Amino acid sequence: MKVHTREAGHTAIIWMLLVVTMLATGMARATERETADAWLLKLGPALNMTTYRGIFVYSRGDQVSSMMIAHRYRDGSVEERLVQQDGAGGEILRRGNRVLCVLPEQGRIHLDQVIPSGPFGEAFASQQVPVGAWYQPQMLGEDRIAGYPAVVIGLEPRDDDRYGYRLWMEKHTGLLLKSHVRQDGEVLEHFQFTMLEITDELPDSEFEIRSGVEMKEVTPYLPVSGDAGEMDGWNLGWQPDGFMPVDAPRTSRGQAVAFSDGLATFSVFVEAAGGTEMPEGASRIGATTVYMHYVSPGAGSQDRFLVTVVGEIPPRTAMRVAQSVAVDDRNALARTLAD
């Protein structure tokens, strides 16, 4: 009896250790998830509300560009100046929702629409849906970027309709210092600060356009559709889970509807097919896919419309979106195009 009691005691201890180990592992994973989610919540506010100056590089495919940036948050408003370090040296100056683009060959262009601020601002400044529903967040460790300590966050996609991300965030402010857009272990796009100073204040001189080229003022007509996801004369039969409609500008030739899952975005353009035949199919630069597809209102119709899907989604996803577009009222679409 004693032998059996001793064996039973040993077995009970082993089971207790296994249970404790499993609970500890589960708690560690839950804590890791909560920590990763907490860091992601800092990302959007940090992009807007941190004051800093620096230089960052951005690579997409074989294209690499370098930009100098000064970013200031003061009295509840964002000011930002970007100066291209390559080529002709264009500049972008943003004050709140007003943006001035300085392009030496095209003059100064005012854009009276909301343009998210900062590198990767379009993706991360305003999350539209819970990111964790479509990505698996995880803590990947710590690193040092541009002289600042950083935490590394991984975002693995939960399906094949989106890319994965790896984010390096400054440990104190949450500012994005570096990021990768990834697919199957391959880095498709890469953003990184090479020089950075996070500060409490920047002088007004940092936000003055300095250019020796004479340019004229031009204000382009960029009306914005009133309702997010509004489609006049056409409809979208399929979109990847988690992508919700957001506001998009209408072009002079067609209509655009944009979608976001909180990180990635894509837009669908529908316009009357012109005389120039565009090749159908997909092209990709870095993580940005462009897919073109022709659609007719019905059998025997001579009218054709060009559907273009552009965004940070895999080519197969863009193809499914484009091929799901149907023109159900060509007259309504024609009126929209004429506006």
RODO-2510 file (C-alpha; in nm, 4 decimals, decimal comma):
residues 339
     n   res          X          Y          Z
     1     m     0,0000     0,0000     0,0000
     2     k     0,2776     0,2399     0,0801
     3     v     0,4338     0,1816    -0,2590
     4     h     0,1083     0,2534    -0,4355
     5     t     0,0539     0,5641    -0,2208
     6     r     0,4008     0,6904    -0,3010
     7     e     0,3468     0,6287    -0,6744
     8     a     0,0112     0,8033    -0,6609
     9     g     0,1747     1,0964    -0,4844
    10     h     0,4459     1,1195    -0,7471
    11     t     0,1847     1,1057    -1,0239
    12     a    -0,0182     1,3810    -0,8593
    13     i     0,2901     1,6018    -0,8277
    14     i     0,3762     1,5461    -1,1946
    15     w     0,0218     1,6394    -1,2998
    16     m     0,0313     1,9482    -1,0809
    17     l     0,3590     2,0556    -1,2389
    18     l     0,2154     2,0026    -1,5861
    19     v    -0,0959     2,2051    -1,5016
    20     v     0,1120     2,4847    -1,3480
    21     t     0,3376     2,4869    -1,6561
    22     m     0,0387     2,5012    -1,8901
    23     l    -0,1235     2,7797    -1,6884
    24     a     0,2025     2,9748    -1,6758
    25     t     0,2474     2,9345    -2,0517
    26     g    -0,1098     3,0470    -2,1146
    27     m    -0,0703     3,3462    -1,8852
    28     a     0,2578     3,4402    -2,0519
    29     r     0,0930     3,4249    -2,3929
    30     a    -0,2030     3,6296    -2,2708
    31     t     0,0323     3,8873    -2,1172
    32     e     0,2337     3,8975    -2,4411
    33     r    -0,0855     3,9517    -2,6414
    34     e    -0,2074     4,2262    -2,4083
    35     t     0,1315     4,3943    -2,4226
    36     a     0,1436     4,3826    -2,8031
    37     d    -0,2120     4,5173    -2,8233
    38     a    -0,1253     4,7931    -2,5766
    39     w     0,1690     4,8995    -2,7914
    40     l    -0,0495     4,9044    -3,1025
    41     l    -0,2892     5,1421    -2,9292
    42     k    -0,0008     5,3869    -2,8868
    43     l     0,0939     5,3802    -3,2527
    44     g    -0,1631     5,6165    -3,4048
    45     p    -0,1447     5,8860    -3,1343
    46     a     0,2364     5,8711    -3,1344
    47     l     0,2520     5,9410    -3,5093
    48     n     0,0519     6,2603    -3,4642
    49     m     0,1325     6,3826    -3,1135
    50     t     0,5123     6,3330    -3,0976
    51     t     0,7351     6,6269    -3,1902
    52     y     1,0484     6,5254    -3,3779
    53     r     1,2849     6,5918    -3,6684
    54     g     1,4821     6,3380    -3,8682
    55     i     1,5611     6,1615    -4,1931
    56     f     1,4018     5,8359    -4,3023
    57     v     1,4438     5,6023    -4,5987
    58     y     1,1634     5,4164    -4,7684
    59     s     1,2186     5,1264    -5,0067
    60     r     0,9584     4,9585    -5,2222
    61     g     1,0825     4,6938    -5,4611
    62     d     1,3944     4,8368    -5,6233
    63     q     1,2850     5,1961    -5,5519
    64     v     1,4526     5,3715    -5,2582
    65     s     1,3815     5,7267    -5,1477
    66     s     1,4998     5,9447    -4,8620
    67     m     1,3021     6,2191    -4,6885
    68     m     1,3804     6,4798    -4,4252
    69     i     1,0917     6,5390    -4,1855
    70     a     1,0038     6,7922    -3,9170
    71     h     0,6874     6,7130    -3,7223
    72     r     0,5316     6,9241    -3,4489
    73     y     0,2221     6,8822    -3,2354
    74     r     0,1195     7,2100    -3,0726
    75     d    -0,2096     7,3452    -2,9359
    76     g    -0,3965     7,0401    -3,0626
    77     s    -0,2769     7,0840    -3,4218
    78     v    -0,0216     6,8998    -3,6352
    79     e     0,2404     7,0738    -3,8484
    80     e     0,4735     6,8787    -4,0690
    81     r     0,7303     6,9473    -4,3387
    82     l     0,8782     6,6783    -4,5631
    83     v     1,1684     6,7506    -4,7978
    84     q     1,2653     6,4961    -5,0605
    85     q     1,6389     6,4229    -5,0447
    86     d     1,6569     6,2663    -5,3904
    87     g     1,5914     6,3954    -5,7412
    88     a     1,4425     6,7421    -5,7820
    89     g     1,3862     6,7900    -5,4085
    90     g     1,0128     6,8453    -5,3742
    91     e     0,8584     6,9539    -5,0443
    92     i     0,5319     6,8933    -4,8604
    93     l     0,4102     7,1251    -4,5869
    94     r     0,1098     7,0298    -4,3750
    95     r    -0,0760     7,2468    -4,1277
    96     g    -0,3725     7,0619    -3,9851
    97     n    -0,5808     6,9440    -4,2796
    98     r    -0,4240     7,1882    -4,5262
    99     v    -0,1364     7,0611    -4,7361
   100     l     0,0982     7,2485    -4,9669
   101     c     0,2994     7,0415    -5,2138
   102     v     0,5994     7,2132    -5,3686
   103     l     0,7080     7,0412    -5,6880
   104     p     0,9735     7,2336    -5,8847
   105     e     0,8320     7,1294    -6,2229
   106     q     0,4621     7,1712    -6,1368
   107     g     0,4391     7,4619    -5,8958
   108     r     0,2692     7,4747    -5,5601
   109     i    -0,0452     7,2679    -5,5129
   110     h    -0,2934     7,3126    -5,2295
   111     l    -0,4806     7,0003    -5,1249
   112     d    -0,7932     7,0786    -4,9202
   113     q    -0,8492     6,7296    -4,7867
   114     v    -0,7373     6,5296    -4,4858
   115     i    -0,3989     6,3697    -4,5421
   116     p    -0,2654     6,1631    -4,2498
   117     s     0,0620     6,2852    -4,1131
   118     g     0,4007     6,1263    -4,0739
   119     p     0,5638     5,8237    -4,2314
   120     f     0,3132     5,5415    -4,2553
   121     g     0,0513     5,7813    -4,1251
   122     e    -0,2091     5,6620    -4,3772
   123     a    -0,1875     5,3093    -4,2454
   124     f    -0,1608     5,3648    -3,8732
   125     a    -0,2888     5,7102    -3,7768
   126     s    -0,6524     5,6012    -3,7489
   127     q    -0,7398     5,2369    -3,7108
   128     q    -1,0820     5,1677    -3,8605
   129     v    -1,1378     4,8164    -3,7185
   130     p    -0,9854     4,6049    -3,4404
   131     v    -0,6494     4,4999    -3,5821
   132     g    -0,6343     4,1898    -3,3630
   133     a    -0,9329     4,0395    -3,5441
   134     w    -0,7323     4,0075    -3,8657
   135     y    -0,3724     3,9972    -3,7431
   136     q    -0,1980     3,8008    -3,4674
   137     p     0,0054     4,0520    -3,2600
   138     q     0,3158     3,9290    -3,0803
   139     m     0,6138     4,0749    -2,9007
   140     l     0,9393     3,9902    -3,0803
   141     g     1,1926     4,1527    -2,8478
   142     e     1,3848     4,4768    -2,8348
   143     d     1,6229     4,6602    -3,0666
   144     r     1,7871     5,0000    -3,1202
   145     i     1,7018     5,2228    -3,4172
   146     a     1,8563     5,5642    -3,4936
   147     g     1,9942     5,5771    -3,1399
   148     y     1,6617     5,5071    -2,9661
   149     p     1,5571     5,1880    -2,7848
   150     a     1,2683     5,0113    -2,9553
   151     v     1,0265     4,7269    -2,8973
   152     v     0,9594     4,4978    -3,1932
   153     i     0,5993     4,3967    -3,2685
   154     g     0,5016     4,1289    -3,5182
   155     l     0,1622     4,1229    -3,6922
   156     e     0,0959     3,7950    -3,8686
   157     p    -0,2092     3,7881    -4,0986
   158     r    -0,4852     3,5452    -4,0054
   159     d    -0,5667     3,4758    -4,3720
   160     d    -0,4073     3,5017    -4,7185
   161     d    -0,5835     3,8248    -4,8148
   162     r    -0,3364     4,0593    -4,6461
   163     y     0,0339     4,1008    -4,5723
   164     g     0,2160     4,0741    -4,2419
   165     y     0,3960     4,3573    -4,0633
   166     r     0,6918     4,4000    -3,8342
   167     l     0,7061     4,7252    -3,6378
   168     w     0,9847     4,8857    -3,4355
   169     m     0,8371     5,1356    -3,1867
   170     e     1,0298     5,3788    -2,9680
   171     k     1,0024     5,2568    -2,6087
   172     h     0,8959     5,5839    -2,4441
   173     t     0,6742     5,7570    -2,7012
   174     g     0,5563     5,4677    -2,9204
   175     l     0,6785     5,6484    -3,2334
   176     l     0,7281     5,4190    -3,5320
   177     l     1,1030     5,4000    -3,6014
   178     k     1,1124     5,1191    -3,8550
   179     s     0,8692     4,8863    -4,0286
   180     h     0,8563     4,5954    -4,2707
   181     v     0,5689     4,4800    -4,4873
   182     r     0,6197     4,1063    -4,5291
   183     q     0,4897     3,8055    -4,7180
   184     d     0,6171     3,4501    -4,6665
   185     g     0,9296     3,5798    -4,4937
   186     e     1,0125     3,8272    -4,7738
   187     v     1,0338     4,2003    -4,6973
   188     l     0,8291     4,3828    -4,9617
   189     e     0,8547     4,7354    -4,8206
   190     h     1,0914     4,8865    -4,5680
   191     f     1,0720     5,2155    -4,3770
   192     q     1,3382     5,3293    -4,1281
   193     f     1,4651     5,6428    -3,9602
   194     t     1,8380     5,6848    -4,0147
   195     m     1,8566     6,0039    -3,8069
   196     l     1,6075     6,1138    -3,5444
   197     e     1,5676     6,3677    -3,2660
   198     i     1,2583     6,3462    -3,0466
   199     t     1,2107     6,6791    -2,8722
   200     d     0,9572     6,8941    -2,6879
   201     e     0,9558     7,1856    -2,9330
   202     l     1,0676     7,2794    -3,2846
   203     p     1,1105     7,6401    -3,4071
   204     d     0,8790     7,7941    -3,6668
   205     s     1,1703     7,8094    -3,9103
   206     e     1,1525     7,4285    -3,9464
   207     f     0,8138     7,4680    -4,1163
   208     e     0,8930     7,7322    -4,3757
   209     i     0,9174     7,6432    -4,7431
   210     r     1,2658     7,7251    -4,8666
   211     s     1,2928     7,7000    -5,2411
   212     g     1,4758     7,9209    -5,4924
   213     v     1,2493     7,8228    -5,7827
   214     e     0,9632     8,0554    -5,8768
   215     m     0,6318     7,8702    -5,8765
   216     k     0,2677     7,9645    -5,9192
   217     e    -0,0168     7,8628    -5,6937
   218     v    -0,2513     7,5934    -5,8250
   219     t    -0,5620     7,4598    -5,6496
   220     p    -0,6773     7,1306    -5,8006
   221     y    -1,0401     7,0206    -5,7863
   222     l    -1,0527     6,7181    -5,5573
   223     p    -1,4103     6,6722    -5,4348
   224     v    -1,4612     6,3999    -5,1772
   225     s    -1,7512     6,1573    -5,1948
   226     g    -2,0097     6,2311    -4,9292
   227     d    -2,0602     5,8772    -4,8057
   228     a    -1,7892     5,6208    -4,7457
   229     g    -1,8308     5,3267    -4,9795
   230     e    -2,0883     5,4987    -5,2040
   231     m    -2,1072     5,3320    -5,5462
   232     d    -2,3199     5,4905    -5,8197
   233     g    -2,4121     5,2549    -6,1015
   234     w    -2,1846     4,9706    -5,9948
   235     n    -2,1362     4,7373    -5,7046
   236     l    -1,8657     4,5269    -5,5469
   237     g    -1,9497     4,1591    -5,5158
   238     w    -1,6608     4,0645    -5,2886
   239     q    -1,4155     4,2257    -5,0523
   240     p    -1,1771     4,0578    -4,8053
   241     d    -1,3033     4,0156    -4,4507
   242     g    -1,2253     4,3057    -4,2199
   243     f    -1,1899     4,5727    -4,4898
   244     m    -1,4414     4,8496    -4,4257
   245     p    -1,5298     5,1423    -4,6587
   246     v    -1,3611     5,4758    -4,5909
   247     d    -1,3848     5,8134    -4,7662
   248     a    -1,2111     5,8426    -5,1011
   249     p    -1,1784     6,1292    -5,3518
   250     r    -1,3631     6,1120    -5,6808
   251     t    -1,1412     6,1652    -5,9810
   252     s    -1,2447     6,3710    -6,2830
   253     r    -1,2817     6,0544    -6,4929
   254     g    -1,4274     5,7994    -6,2571
   255     q    -1,5241     5,7043    -5,9075
   256     a    -1,3101     5,5606    -5,6303
   257     v    -1,4092     5,3735    -5,3174
   258     a    -1,1443     5,2972    -5,0555
   259     f    -1,1315     5,0206    -4,7956
   260     s    -0,9152     4,9676    -4,4867
   261     d    -0,8700     4,6931    -4,2291
   262     g    -0,6964     4,9329    -3,9901
   263     l    -0,3492     4,8724    -4,1348
   264     a    -0,3712     4,8025    -4,5074
   265     t    -0,5786     5,0031    -4,7559
   266     f    -0,6919     4,9538    -5,1128
   267     s    -0,9037     5,1546    -5,3561
   268     v    -1,1336     5,0516    -5,6399
   269     f    -1,1604     5,2856    -5,9403
   270     v    -1,4290     5,2466    -6,2088
   271     e    -1,4132     5,4566    -6,5246
   272     a    -1,5289     5,4413    -6,8837
   273     a    -1,2763     5,2594    -7,1000
   274     g    -1,0998     5,5069    -7,3260
   275     g    -0,9440     5,4604    -7,6647
   276     t    -0,6133     5,3415    -7,5207
   277     e    -0,6193     4,9716    -7,4391
   278     m    -0,4676     4,9049    -7,0982
   279     p    -0,3242     4,5606    -7,0278
   280     e    -0,5356     4,3496    -6,7952
   281     g    -0,3765     4,1746    -6,5006
   282     a    -0,1597     4,2544    -6,2000
   283     s     0,1622     4,4453    -6,1449
   284     r     0,3304     4,4926    -5,8099
   285     i     0,5916     4,7313    -5,6746
   286     g     0,6915     4,6307    -5,3254
   287     a     0,3678     4,5651    -5,1380
   288     t     0,1533     4,7820    -5,3670
   289     t    -0,0527     4,5903    -5,6212
   290     v    -0,2242     4,7383    -5,9260
   291     y    -0,4806     4,5117    -6,0923
   292     m    -0,6736     4,6142    -6,4062
   293     h    -0,9850     4,4422    -6,5383
   294     y    -1,2474     4,5311    -6,8022
   295     v    -1,6182     4,4825    -6,7344
   296     s    -1,9319     4,5282    -6,9490
   297     p    -2,2831     4,6089    -6,8215
   298     g    -2,4282     4,2975    -6,9880
   299     a    -2,4075     4,0492    -7,2714
   300     g    -2,3977     4,2188    -7,6087
   301     s    -2,3262     4,5638    -7,4644
   302     q    -2,0747     4,7744    -7,6517
   303     d    -1,9896     4,9754    -7,3390
   304     r    -1,6835     4,8810    -7,1402
   305     f    -1,5563     5,0067    -6,8091
   306     l    -1,2071     4,9774    -6,6684
   307     v    -1,1816     4,8585    -6,3082
   308     t    -0,8528     4,9339    -6,1311
   309     v    -0,7717     4,8047    -5,7833
   310     v    -0,4722     4,9698    -5,6121
   311     g    -0,3436     4,9025    -5,2639
   312     e    -0,1342     4,7104    -5,0138
   313     i    -0,2932     4,3713    -5,0758
   314     p    -0,1631     4,0541    -5,2467
   315     p    -0,2229     4,0265    -5,6242
   316     r    -0,4664     3,7369    -5,5842
   317     t    -0,6778     3,9419    -5,3436
   318     a    -0,6765     4,2411    -5,5813
   319     m    -0,7820     4,0114    -5,8682
   320     r    -1,0816     3,8767    -5,6721
   321     v    -1,1904     4,2301    -5,5840
   322     a    -1,1602     4,3577    -5,9422
   323     q    -1,3368     4,0610    -6,0984
   324     s    -1,6281     4,0961    -5,8544
   325     v    -1,7191     4,4467    -5,9815
   326     a    -2,0442     4,4620    -6,1790
   327     v    -2,1914     4,7636    -6,3568
   328     d    -2,5646     4,7473    -6,2802
   329     d    -2,6695     5,0935    -6,4033
   330     r    -2,4464     5,2298    -6,6755
   331     n    -2,6552     5,5489    -6,7041
   332     a    -2,6073     5,6286    -6,3350
   333     l    -2,2360     5,5572    -6,3670
   334     a    -2,2158     5,7747    -6,6788
   335     r    -2,3761     6,0644    -6,4878
   336     t    -2,1280     6,0151    -6,2047
   337     l    -1,8377     6,0223    -6,4479
   338     a    -1,9702     6,3411    -6,6044
   339     d    -1,9901     6,5279    -6,2709
***
